[in-house]
């Protein structure tokens, strides 16, 4: 029987974000099963594939701008972002690197889908978000050289955020796209 190799990710904060290098190629292992007494013997162990992924983002990747909130289709059973994420299921996204982050809408000409952004200088502290949506206001604003992002909120469970807006948010890019 084949023992499939796994892929290990090692993050390197001195390598540019998104840059990947294969440190070790993976190879499958093998084991033999003895049907008479139901025992197994590993003939060759699997060797994991090791990939180094850069996480460094230039500190100049910080922008000041407008942050507002949105909650699409409050009267609909399904509400999808431009990337296909269903906001009715969750306004959060589980990113393999950054964990549970908020869904953001932004001008994707500047902030590609999958961009991770830390938002600070808000009345509710810092927020980690991922760009999974876009909108006409954000695009028009970016065309004028101004950053505007929308934070997806849960209309029912976050009523205190429904009308939130600030023109002084700080957006720090942690990863450009996927």
N, C-alpha and C positions, 0 to 999 in steps of 0.2 A: 504494500500500500504506500501511497505517496504521502509524505508529511509536508504540507505546503509551507513555504516561508512566509514570514510576516514582513511588513514594512515599518521601520522605526523612523520617526521624525526627530531630528535634533535641531533646535533653534539656535541661531547665531546672531547676536545683536550687533556684530561688527560687519556683517554682510548685508548688502542692500535688500530691503523688504521685497519678498517674492522671488529672489534669486535662489535657485536650487542647484545643489551639487550632489551627485550620487557618490557616497564615500565607500560603500561596499555593495556590490551586486548580490542579489539574493539567489539562493539555490535551494531547491526542494530536497528534503531528506526522504529516506525510505525505511520501511519496516516490514518485517516478515511476520505473518500470522500463522501459527501452527494450529491447524484445525483439529488435530487429535486431542490436544490438552488445552486448547484455547489460550495459548500464551503468545506473546509478541516479543520480537527482538528488533531493536533499532539497528539497521545495517549502516545507515548514514544519517547523521543529524542534519536538520535543516539549518541553513545559514540565513539570517535575516538580512533583508535589504536595508541599508542605512542611508537616509537622505537628509542632507543639511539644508535648512531653509532659513534664508535671511529675514531678519525682522527690523533692521535699522531703517528709521525714517529720519530724514534731515529735519532738524528742529525748525527750519524755515517753512515747513509744511503746516503752518498754523495760519488761520484766517479769522478775521473778525467779521461778524455778520448778523443776520436776522434769523431767529429761531421762532417758529410758530408750531402749532399742533394741528393734526388732522385726524379725522375719523370718517372714513369713507362709508357710504351706503349703510347708515344706521338701521334702515328698514329692510335690508336685504339679508338673505341667509348666507350668501357668499360674497366676499369682497376681496379681490385679488390685486396685488401690486403689479407693476409692469413686469416684474420678474416671475410672477406666478404665486407669490407667497399669499396665503389666505389670512387676511387680517381678522376675520371672524374667529379663526382658531386661536390666533395669538398675535399680539403686537411685538412679540419677541422672536428672535431667531437664534438657534443654537449653532454658533460658529465653531468649527473644529479647533481653531486656535484660541479664540477669545471667549469662548463659552457663550452664555446667554446675553445677548445684546438687543437693544431696541431697534425697531425698523425705522429707517429714515427715508425721506424723499428729498432728492437733490437734483441739480442739473447734471446729467450724466455725461455731458461734454467735458466737464471738469472732474467730477467725482464718479468714476465708473462703477457699475454694479459690483457689489462685494467690497467696496471701500469701507474700511473700519475708521470711525471718527470718534474721538473723545470730545464731548461738548462740555465746556465749563463756563463759569460766570452766569449761571442760571439760579433762580431762586430755590431750586430743589437739588443743588449740588451738581456733581459731575455725572455725566451719562455716557455710556459706551453704546454706539449705534453702528448699524450697517446700512449702507445705501442699497435698497431693494426696490425703490420706486422713483418716479420722476414726476414733475408737474410743470404746467405752463408758467406759473408765477416764478418758479425757481429758474427755469430756462431764461425767461425775460430778464430777470435780475442778473443772472450770470452774463448775459449778452451786454449788460451795462457795466460789467466788471465788479458786481456785488454778489456776495455769497448769501444765499437764503436756503435754509433747510427746514423741512417739516418733520416733526416727531410724531409717529403714529401712536395714538392713545386708545385705550379701551373706554368707550363712551360711558358705559355703565359703571365700571369699577374705579374710574379716575375722573369723577366730575370736577374735582379741584383743578384739573389741568385743561378743561374744555376751552377756556378763552385765553390761555397763556400765550404771550408774545414778548420778545425782547429784541432790541436792535443791537445789543452788546454781547452776544454770545461769542465764545471763542471756540473754534473748530480746529482740533489738532488731528491730522491724518496719521493713523497708526499703521495702516496698510492701504496701498493703492490697488483697488480691485482684488479679484480672487487670486 
